Amino acid sequence: MGTPDVLFIYLHGFASGPGSNKARAFRKRFSEINLPLLVPDLENGDFRNLTLSRQMDVIRWLIHRNPARKYGLIGSSMGGYLAALTAQLQPRVRALYLMCPGFDFVQRWETRIKKEYPYHFRSPGLIPLFNYRYNKVMDFSTGLFEDARLWEQVDLGREVPTRLVHGLQDDIVDIENSRNFVRNKSWAELVELDSDHGLLSHLDWILEDSIRFFRASGLLGAGWNS
């Protein structure tokens, strides 16, 4: 079939996976309109030792393994932050659709850890967390945060058409993080929804909104139609 002109990649959130409700919904909807969408497993079999660097390696490998002229990234929560980071390092990424993106990752989690697990904050250790993918509590290493500090140095200033959707009732990632991100960025826009972090109450609308956005961004090309 040759090299595709455009390829979409969906990036799931922390303690989630490629079988999440949103991932499955995007896969189904994009398949219906013949848009190629890849949904990688960012955990790659080792949740305990998960880091941003390991996830970025998965994304980089996927892009190099599936060459296309242009990429559109869709990210949820941590996946939204990973999508924004990838856009800075991969010039073929031309548009981003981010759902409750997990900006300010280290500060948010360290605040939570200091409150819930103060003894883990002072030395490396394992922290229990409910993992929605496996529907049980699992441990992850605090090494995640040391690694994440390295990625805080990446400037998210590349002008890539970006649309954020964020729930006003989100108690995981404060909507102020998304408001701060779009401030003074003419290429980024934010839609605030009356929903929570999962955004499942607005999922059908989000699916169609993402397609409208990618069309408006020019990523789909003038000749494409659903």
N, C-alpha and C positions, 0 to 999 in steps of 0.2 A: 504493500500500500504506500510505501515511501514515508519520508519524514513528515509528521504532522506539522501544520503551521502553528497551532496553539495547543497547549496541554495544561490542564488544571490539576492542582494537587490540593487535597484536603488534609489539614493537620489537626489532629485531635488534641484534647487537653490533658492535663496532668491527672493521673489515676483514672484515665479513660482509655479508649482504644478505637481501632478501626471499625468495631461493631457497635459503636454508640448510636443512639437514636438519630442524632444530627448527621453523623457520617453516613448511615444507611439511607437517610432521606435524600441527602445530596447525591449519593451514588445513583439512586433510583431516578431522581428527577433529571440529572444530567444524561443518564443513559436514554431516557425517553426522548430527548431532543438531540441525541447523537453528539454530545460534547464529551470528549475523552477526559476522564477524571481518575486520578490515582489516589488511593487512600493507604498510605504506608503505616506500618506498625512502628511508631517511634520508640516504644519501649524496647523492642528488639529482644524480648525474652528475659530481661533482667531489670525488673522494677526497683529492686533494692538499691542497685548502684546507678540509677538513672541520673544523667546530667544533661545540661543544655548542650554541651559539646558533643556528646554521643548522639543526641537527637539531630543536631545540625549535620553531623556526619551522614546520618541516614538520608537526610534531605539532599545533601550535596551528591551523594552516590546516586540517588534516584534521578536527579536532573541530568547527571552525566550519562546515566544508563539509558535514559529516554530522551534523546535530543529533540528539541523543538525550537522553532525560531522565537516563540514568545511563550511565557508562562503566566498563568493567573493563579494566585495562591488564596486559599480559603482557610482561615484559622479560627479555632475556638479556644478561648481562655489562654493557657500556656501556648497552644498551637498558634494563636494570634500573635503572640510575642515572637515566636520562632519565625513566623511568616514575615514579620517586619524586619527581623534581623537578616533573614535570607535575602530580602529585597535589596539590602545594602551591599551584599557581597556577590550577588548574581545579577548582572545587568540584563539578562534575558527575562527577568521577572518584570512584568509591565503593569500589573494591577493587583491590588490586595483587597479582600473582603474579610473583615475581622469582626468576630462576635465576642463581646466582652473580653477583649484582649488582655492578657495578664502582664501588663506593664508594671514597673516598679516591683519586680518579683522578689528581690532579696529583702527589701524593707518590709514588704507585706508579710512575708513568711517569718522573718526574724521577730517581728512584733508578736505574731501568733505563738512562736516557740517560747519566747520569753515569758509569755503569760501561761501557757499550758505545760511546757516542759523546760523550766529554767535550768535544770541540771544538764540538759543536752546543749545548751547554748555555749557553755564554757569549754566543752571538749567534744571531739567527734563522737558520734554515736548513732543509734538507730531511733527513728521516730515512728510510732504507729499511726497509720492513717487509713480511713475507710477507702478502699479501692472499688469504684463503681464497676470497673471492668470485670472483676472477679467476685464482686458482691461479698467482700469480707475485709476485715482489717489486716493490713500488711505493713511491714516495716520498710522504710527507705532511709538511706544514709544522708547525714547532714553534709556530706561532701558535695551534695547538690548545690549548696549555697556558696561554698568556696569557688566552685566552678562558675556559678552564675555571676559572681563579682567580676570575672574577666570579661563577660559579655556586656556588662554595664558600660564599658568603655566604647562600645560601638555607637557612633552617632547615627540616629535614625532620621537623618536629614535629606536623604535622596528623594527627589521629587517623583514619586510613583503614585498614580491615581489610587486613592485609598478611601474606602467607605467602612465606617465603623457602625455597628449596631450594638447597643448596650442597654441592659435592663435597669430601670429606675429602682427596682427592688433587689438588685444584686447585693448580696451580703458576703460574697467571696472576693470580688474585685470591685473596689469603689468606682462608681461611674466618673468621679472626678479625675481619675487617671486618663480616661478617654477624652474628657473635656480638655485636659491639659495638653494631650497629644495633638489634638486638632488645632489648638490655639496657635495662630500665626503661621499655619500651614495651608496655603491656598489650595493645595492639591488633595487635602484630606477633609472629609465631612463626617459628621456624627448624627445618627438618628437615635433618639432616646425612646425606648419602648416601655410600656407598662408591663414589665415582666421581671423574672428573676434571673439568676446567672445562667440557668439552662436554656432560657429563651424558647422552651418547647411550646408555650402558649401562642407564640407567633411564628412557628416554624414554617407553615405554608407560605405566609407572607414573605419571610426571609428568603426562601428558595426562589420565589419570583423576583424579589428585589435584587438578589445577587445576579440573576441573569440580566435584568435591566441595567444594572451597574456595569457589568462586563461589556454589554453591547454599547452603552454610552461612552465607556472608556476607550472604545476603538479596538479592543482586544479581539472581538469576534469578526471584525471585518465587515465591510459594507454589504457583501453578498450573502452573509449568513442570515438564516431565519429558522425559527423553530417549527 
